[in-house]
C-alpha cells in the first residue's frame, strides 16, 4: 500500500519585499539578486506566526480534499522556524483546525516536506490511518541577518500542505542525509544556562553559498536519476519536476546535466524566494491548481538543504 495526494494548499503572507526594497536596506540591487539567485520579490510575515501560515495552507488542502479536520488520523509539519520548541507547530495546527489526531514536527530544513511525506506514507502503509495532513511551513524572516546580503535576499515566508490517503500513486522515494553544520546552519543561540561556556554563532542563517550550490546540483541530479531508475523510467520521461526553489541557476545547471528541458521544471522562485520546507508544497500546489496536470502524469518532487539533506519522490497523478 502507498499513498495518493487528494488535496493541496498554499499560503504566503500579504507583505511583499522587492529587490528594490532590499537595496534600501543592504548594499545590493535588483540586477545583482536576479542574476545570482533569480528572486525578484519575497513575502514576509508582519503579524502571522509559522503556525498561522501552516493553518491557512492546511485549510486550503482540506477543502480541496473534501474532508473535515476530525477525519484526520495524523498531522506532520516540517519546519525549522517553529514559534515554540514546545508545543510543536503541528500541535498548534491541530488545535487551530479542531482535529484530534497525533501531530508532530520534522526538522530537515528545505528537504523537510519530502521527509514528512515519506513518513506519512510509512504510517499509512502500517494501517489504521485514513487521511494524513502533511505541511511545510516557515517564517524565515525571523532567523535572517537582514544586514547580510548573501542570505537576506534569498529567503521568504510561506506554507504549503497536502492531504494524503491510502493509494498507489506514490511510486518511489529517496531520502539522504550527510551530517554537516559547516555549509548551512541555523544555530539556536547560547541559551540561558549560566554553566555553558562554549561560544556559538548567533541565531541566524549561516550559509556557504558556493558549497551549498555544488551540493544542491549534485543531489538533484543523483536523486532524480536514482528514483527514475527505481520507477523504471528515464528523467526525460517525467512530465513535471517540482524542485526546491533555492536558486534558479542551480535548477538550470541540474536540468542541463539531466538532459531535461527547463519547460518541465516548475519555477516560482522569482515571486516567493526560498521558503525552505514550504518551497516544494507551495510549488506543487501551484502546479495542481494550474490545470496542467493530466491523469497518469509522472511528477518528481525534489529538495535539498541543511543537514545536509536531500529528498526526492515520484508521484503518478
N, C-alpha and C positions, 0 to 999 in steps of 0.2 A: 504494500500500500504506500502511496505517495501523497501528494497534496495538489490542489489546484487553487489558484487565486480567483476569488469571486467578487472582489470589490477593492478599489484603491481610492486613496485620498491624498491630498497635499495641501499645505498651507505655508505661506510666508507672511511676515509682518508687513504692515502698510508702508512704513517709512523706508524710503529708498535713498541710499547714499551713492551718488555717481562718482566717477573718477575725477570730475572737476571739483566736486565737493572735497574729496580727499586731498587734492592738490592744494587746498587752502589749509590743510592740517599738517601735511608732511611734504618733504621735497620729492614730488612725483608729478606725473602728468598723465592725461588720458592716453597719449601716444605710447608712453613707456609701459603702462599697465596693459594696454590692449595688445601690444606686440609681444610681451613676455609671458602673459598669463591668459589673455583672451577675455578678461572680465571688463564689462562696461559699467555695470551697476550691481549693487547687492542690497538685500533687505535686512534691516536690523530692528530688534525689538526696542520699544520705548517703555512699555509697561506690561509686557507679557512674559511669563516665565517659560522655561523649557517645557514644563508640563502643560501650560496653556496652549502652546503651539502643537504639542502632541495630541491633545484632546480635540482640537479643531480638525486636524488631519484624520484622526480616528473616526470622528463623527461622519465625515465625508465617506470614508471607506465603508462604514457600517451601513450608511444609506444606500451606497452603490450595491452592496451585497444583499440588501433587503432583509437584514436581521436586526434583532434588538440586542442591547448590551447584556441582558440577562441570559442570552443564549451562548455567550462566550464561555469556553472552557479554559482559556489561557490568554494572558496578555504578556508580551515580551517587548520591552523598549530598549533599543540600542541608543546609548548616549555617552558622551564624555563630559557633558556640561549640565548634569543634573543640578537642580536648585538645592537639593538637600542630599547628604550622604545617606540619611535615613529619615523618612521613608524613601523608597526607591521612586523614580519617576513613574514607573509602571504602576506602582501602588496608588500614586496620586491620580493617574489617569483612570484607574479602576474606580476610585471613589467618585471622580467627576462624572463618569459615564453612568454610574449606578450598577456596575457589574459586580459579581460576587465570586469570581474565579481566581485561581492563583495568578500572581503577577510579579515579575521580577525584571531587573535590568541586565543588559550585557554591555560590556565595555571592550570594544575592539576598534575604536576610532572610526575612520572612514569606511572600514570593512564591516562595521558593526551590524548594519541591517541584514547583510547576507549571512553573517554568523547567526543572527537571530532567526532568520527564515529557515535555515538549516536545522536549528534547534527545534523550532515549531514542527518541522517535518518529522523529526525523530519522535517527538511527543505524540503526534497524531498516529504515526506508524505503530506505536505501542498500544494504541486503542484507548477508548474512553473519552476522547475529545471530538466534538462535532465541528466546532469552529474555534479558530485562534486568531488573535489580532496581533500583528507584528508592526512595530513602529520604529522609525529612525527620527530622532528629534535633537536639535542642537541650538543653543544660544551662544555661539562662538564669540559674539561681540563682547561678552563678559570676560573672556580669557585672552584677549589680544592686547598687545602693546601697541597702542594707537600712534606711537611715535616711530615705530619700526616699519618702514615702507616695504620691507621684504616679506612681511606677513600680513599686515593690516589691510593691504589692498586685495588680498586673495579671498578672504572668508566672508560668509554671510550666515544669517539665521533662517531656520525653517524646519519643517517636519513633513514626513511622508508616511503613509500607512497602507497596509494591505490586510484583508481578511482572507484566511485560507480555510479549507476544509479537506477531508479525505478525497483523494482523486488520483489521477495518473498523469498529471501534466508536468510535474517536477522531475525531469528526466535524469539529471546528474548534477553533481556539485563538487567543488574543491575548496577546502579551507587551508590556509597557510599562515604560519607564524614563525618569525625569526626574532627572538627576544633581543631588543636593542633600544636603548634610550639615547643614543648619541646622534641619531639622524633626525628624529621627530618626536617631540615630547611636550607634555603639559605637566609641569611639576605642581604638586598640591600645596607647596609652601611649607615652611618650617613647623607651623602649628604652635600650640600653646605650652608644650612641655618645657619646664624650667631646667630639665636634666639633659635635653638633647642638644648636642654641641656641633653637629655636622652642618657645614654651610651648604645650602642648596639654592638652586635658581628660583627666582620669583614665580608667582602663579601666573603664567602666561605661556602662549605657544612659542616654542623654540624649534626652529627648523633649519636644517642644512639643505638648502634648495637644490643644489647640484646632485647630492647623493639621493635625495628624495626622487628627483626626476629619473635618474638611472634605475632605481629600484622599481618605480612605477611602470616604466616602459617594459622592463624585463618581466614583471609579474603579469601584466595584461597579456603579453604575447604568450608566455609559457602557460598561464592558467587557461586561456581560451583554447590553445592547442590541445591541452590535456582533456578538457571537458568535451571538446568536439570529438576527440578520439574515443572517449567513453561512450558518446552518443552515436558513434559510427558515421560521422559526417566530417566534412572539412569546413574550416571557418567561412569560406565563401558561400557555403550553403545556408548560413544563418540569414534570416530575414531582417533582423534588427539586433543591434548591440547597444545596450544601455550601460555606459561606463560611468564610473565615479567622475564627477566634474571637478577636477583639480587644476588642470592646465590644458588649454586647447592644443598646445604643442606636444604634450605627452600623448594625447589621443591621436593626433595626426601622425606622429612617428610610429606608434604602435600599429595603426591602420596600414601604413606602408610596409611594415615588417610582416604583417599577416597577409598582405595582398588582398585586403578587403576595402572596397570603396568607402569613402567618408560618408556617402549618402546613407549607408546602413547604420551609422552611429547617431544616436540621439544626443543632441547637444543643446544645453541651455546655460552654460557657464557664463555667457555674456550677460544674462539677466539676473542670475542668482549667486554667482561666485561658487566657492567651495563651501558647501553646507555639511561637510563631514558625513556622518551616518545618515543624514537626511537626503543626501545627494541622489543616490540611486532610486529610492522610492518616490521622490519628487519627480524625477525624470521619467520613471516608469509610469507614474500616474498621468503625466502629460501625454505619453505615447498612447496609453489606453484610451484616454478621453479625446484624442485627436481623430479617432475613427479610422485610422490607417490599418489597424490590426485585422487580420482575417483568420478564420478558423484554420488551425493547422500550422500557423506561422511559428517559426522557431526563433525565440528571443533569448539572447545571452545577457545576463547581468554580471558585471564585474566591478571590483573595487580594490583599493589598496590604500594603505595609510599607516598610522602609528602602530607600534607594536614590536617590530614592524609586522604588518599583516597584509594578507590579500585574500580574496574570495571570488568565486565565480560559480554560476549555475546556468543551466539551460532549461527553459520552460517552453512547452508546446501549448500554444494558445487554443 
